[in-house]
Amino acid sequence: MTGAAFQKGNARRLGLAVLGLFLAAGSAAAQDADNFALQPFQASIGDAQLSVGGVASGGAFDSGLKRQPAVSGSAKLMPRLHRDYDSGLSLGLDATLAVSDPLSRGRYGGDFFEKAYGEARTGLGRVEIGQTDGAGYALAVTGPKVDAQVSLDDPQTSFFRNPLTNRAVIDMFALRTEVGASSNYAKFAYVSPALFGVQLAISFTPNQGKEVLPFLKAGPHLPGRQADMWEAGLRYSDDIGPVSVTASGGVAEGRAEHKLAGQEGVSDLGLGLRADYTVDDDLSLSLGGSYRTSNAYAFDVTSSFDRATTRALHVSASATYGQWVAGVEYGNGVAGSVATQPRIGLNGYQASLGYVLNTNWQITGGWQKLDYARSSGLFFNGAPNLSMDAGFLHLNLHV
């Protein structure tokens, strides 16, 4: 068996196993949701505490396209070892370990070590050192999402595969409106406590290395590799009468190494706004949106050009009634042409309905449509336009 065939077989088995497990467990949870609640594993190790939680999801979908999979899944283990001191200081080690198939690799590209960092928390905020998120992403605000895993914006799971590459179609250009230039590269980050509704974050990423600690390696040997990436994020929350409003802004600037003609340091800007209104004890409404612009082609920081502009917009609304939540989303994006890369446009639409079984389980059904267009060249369907839609059923577990 070839390596490619082995990986493909593993991905299929992973998706089927995850989906089967969740459908069985979800059925049991529906019968007695309260008794089916799960808690993270807890243990004492000397003076320290170990907590192990996780997130897993499985989906079944039908796009009507030829040579397309019907299931996808991912699972993440999140261990945390921490020790609290009488002075109020807390020291910890955190990690996120992930496995997934090619359609559920998310913003980190399928890294097994999505996060691995040390942290120190005090009343003045928290400091993180290692493989973690940048400041712009940490405080980003977006519109409401019925199921963040399969949202149009920053999706963890996609429903469409490019049969020529065996990768998700959205890998060429996905809507991600949160500033994320420094991804999960090793960095130094600080997040302040909220004071009068204001929260601030700042981070420094020396290079594109993912070896947990900063400065160990410079990252991939590619033209336009980014270094010295600074990010800042700001979030503000307040109540305006019966409406709770939250807004955010994020910015990132970097320096390019081994540049080709026209390449430069990444420049990334994002804004977000959300409003929540509680009608009564059962019904609440939410509305919001987010916007991002960058000189990184399709948000690939190693393709940052002085005349490039990639932008993305996402707006959404939702209504929650008891354990039910319904929502609609719209997304639009453009990756401006650079060098030999074409201009790519994207429009997305989604409607979904979710049911929260308990604090651990949620099941969501819906419909998603993506329309791509390019200024030159052809998609895998042999045309410069690509229209895809799918109905889906998605199950999430959070522990």
Secondary structure, DSSP 8 states (H G I E B T S, - for coil): --HHHHHHHHHHHHHHHHHHHHHHHHHHHHHSTTTT----EEEEETTEEEEEEEEEEEEEEE---TT--SEEEEEEEEEEEEEE-TTS-EEEEEEEEEEE-TTS-GGGTT-SEEEEEEEEEETTEEEEEEE---HHHHT------S-GGG-SSS-S--S-EETTTTEEGGGGS----S--TTTT-EEEEEE---BTTEEEEEEEE-SS--SSSTTS------TTEEEEEEEEEEEEEEEETTEEEEEEEEEEEEEEES--TTB---EEEEEEEEEEEE-SSSEEEEEEEEEEEESBGGG-GGGBBTT--EEEEEEEEEEEETTEEEEEEEEEEEE--BTTB--EEEEEEEEEEEEE-SSSEEEEEEEEEEEEEESSS--TTSSSEEEEEEEEEEEEEE-
